[in-house]
Amino acid sequence: MAVIDAYVDSNLAAGKKGVSGNSVPGQLFAIAGTFEIAIADSDASIYRIANLGANLIPFSLCVMGDDALDITYFDVGLYLPGASGAAVDIDCFADNLAVNGDGIDSADLANNALVSLPIDDIGKPLWNIAAVKAAGSYTQAEHPASFDLCLTAKSDPGAVATVSYRGLFIQG
């Protein structure tokens, strides 16, 4: 066996500019916040945590809850903008993401909310990720200008609780 020390991107290996999945130009866009869940909130409640431009590329996203949170799971996905915007893909980033505070001792151990993103979608903009669920109806030239990033509750909260999130995106 041989030890390899080489670029995995053939363009970089040839001395050219790398492909977007390996070398993404653009500015960093960050989100972070905290919100309260009321005891009256129910299963299937949708918490719209950010409105994101369709050309943003997800880089990192974490969601965590405090010890009072009895909602053990959230779906993390994209909706069309607005309070009644339709679901595009409710779990394209995470399906049944466990955010119960009992299992999280530190923000450094927060749950990866991009866990359901297929490996071949890493480095793709939101419109392209959403196009899969929209039966390919979105193209680079024709897609929504933005999407709402949403947490959809999978159970009743059981108590008033706090949820926090943080995310990094790259302008594509």
C-alpha positions in Angstrom: 0.0 0.0 0.0 1.1 3.6 -0.7 0.6 6.8 1.3 -1.3 9.3 -0.9 -0.9 13.0 -0.7 -3.0 14.5 -3.6 -5.9 16.8 -4.4 -9.2 14.9 -4.7 -10.5 17.6 -7.0 -9.1 17.0 -10.5 -9.3 20.7 -11.4 -7.1 21.6 -8.4 -4.7 18.8 -9.3 -4.4 20.3 -12.8 -3.7 23.8 -11.3 -7.1 25.2 -12.2 -9.9 26.6 -10.0 -11.6 24.0 -7.9 -15.3 23.0 -8.3 -17.8 24.7 -6.1 -18.3 21.7 -3.8 -14.6 21.9 -2.8 -13.9 25.6 -3.0 -16.9 27.8 -2.5 -16.4 31.5 -3.0 -18.8 33.9 -1.3 -19.6 35.5 2.0 -20.5 33.8 5.1 -24.1 34.3 6.4 -24.8 33.4 10.0 -28.0 32.8 11.9 -28.4 32.3 15.7 -31.4 32.7 18.0 -33.4 31.4 20.8 -37.2 31.1 21.2 -39.7 29.8 23.7 -42.2 27.0 23.1 -45.5 27.4 24.9 -47.2 24.6 26.7 -50.2 25.1 24.4 -48.1 24.4 21.2 -48.9 21.0 19.7 -47.5 18.3 17.5 -46.9 19.5 14.0 -46.3 23.2 15.1 -44.0 24.9 12.6 -41.3 27.3 14.0 -39.9 29.5 11.1 -36.5 30.3 12.4 -35.1 32.2 9.4 -35.8 33.3 5.9 -32.9 32.4 3.7 -31.9 33.4 0.2 -32.3 30.5 -2.3 -28.7 30.8 -3.3 -27.3 30.2 0.2 -25.4 26.9 0.7 -25.8 25.2 4.0 -22.5 24.8 5.8 -23.4 24.1 9.5 -26.7 24.0 11.4 -27.2 23.0 15.1 -30.4 22.9 17.2 -30.6 22.4 20.9 -33.2 22.5 23.7 -33.2 23.0 27.4 -33.9 20.4 30.0 -37.6 21.4 30.2 -38.2 20.4 26.6 -40.3 17.3 26.2 -40.4 17.6 22.4 -37.8 15.1 21.7 -37.8 15.4 18.0 -38.0 18.1 15.3 -38.0 17.8 11.5 -35.7 20.5 10.0 -36.5 21.6 6.5 -37.7 24.2 4.0 -41.0 25.9 3.4 -42.1 28.7 1.0 -41.9 32.1 2.8 -44.7 33.5 4.9 -46.8 32.3 7.9 -48.8 30.1 5.6 -46.1 29.2 3.1 -46.4 25.6 1.9 -43.9 22.9 2.8 -41.2 22.3 0.2 -39.4 19.5 2.1 -40.1 19.4 5.9 -37.1 17.2 6.7 -34.5 17.7 4.0 -32.0 18.6 6.6 -33.0 16.5 9.6 -35.8 13.9 10.1 -36.7 13.3 13.8 -33.7 15.4 15.1 -33.4 14.7 18.9 -33.2 18.1 20.7 -34.2 17.1 24.2 -32.0 19.1 26.6 -31.3 16.0 28.8 -28.8 14.7 26.3 -27.0 18.0 25.6 -24.6 19.3 28.2 -23.0 22.1 26.1 -23.7 24.1 23.0 -20.6 22.5 21.6 -22.4 19.2 21.7 -25.5 20.6 19.9 -27.2 18.3 17.4 -26.2 18.4 13.7 -29.4 19.6 12.0 -28.0 18.8 8.5 -27.8 15.1 9.3 -30.3 14.1 6.6 -28.7 16.2 3.8 -27.5 13.6 1.3 -23.7 13.6 0.8 -24.1 14.5 -2.9 -26.1 17.6 -1.9 -23.3 19.1 0.2 -22.1 22.3 -1.4 -25.4 22.8 -3.3 -27.6 26.0 -2.9 -31.0 25.7 -1.2 -32.9 26.0 -4.4 -31.1 23.0 -5.8 -31.7 20.9 -2.6 -35.3 21.9 -2.7 -35.6 21.0 -6.4 -35.3 17.3 -5.6 -38.6 17.4 -3.6 -40.2 19.8 -6.0 -39.9 17.2 -8.8 -37.1 19.2 -10.5 -39.4 22.2 -11.1 -36.7 24.6 -9.7 -33.9 25.6 -12.0 -31.0 28.0 -11.5 -32.9 30.5 -13.6 -36.3 29.9 -12.1 -36.8 29.2 -8.4 -38.2 31.0 -5.3 -36.1 33.9 -4.2 -36.0 32.5 -0.6 -37.1 29.8 1.7 -38.1 29.7 5.3 -35.9 27.4 7.4 -38.3 25.6 9.8 -38.4 23.3 12.7 -41.6 21.1 12.8 -42.4 19.6 16.1 -43.0 15.9 16.2 -44.7 15.9 19.6 -46.4 18.1 22.2 -43.9 20.1 24.3 -45.3 19.1 27.7 -43.9 22.2 29.3 -42.7 25.7 28.5 -39.2 25.2 27.0 -36.4 27.0 25.2 -34.9 26.1 21.9 -31.7 27.6 20.4 -30.2 27.3 17.0 -27.1 28.5 15.1 -26.2 28.1 11.5 -23.7 29.1 8.9 -24.4 29.4 5.2 -22.2 30.5 2.3 -23.5 32.9 -0.4 -23.4 30.9 -3.6 
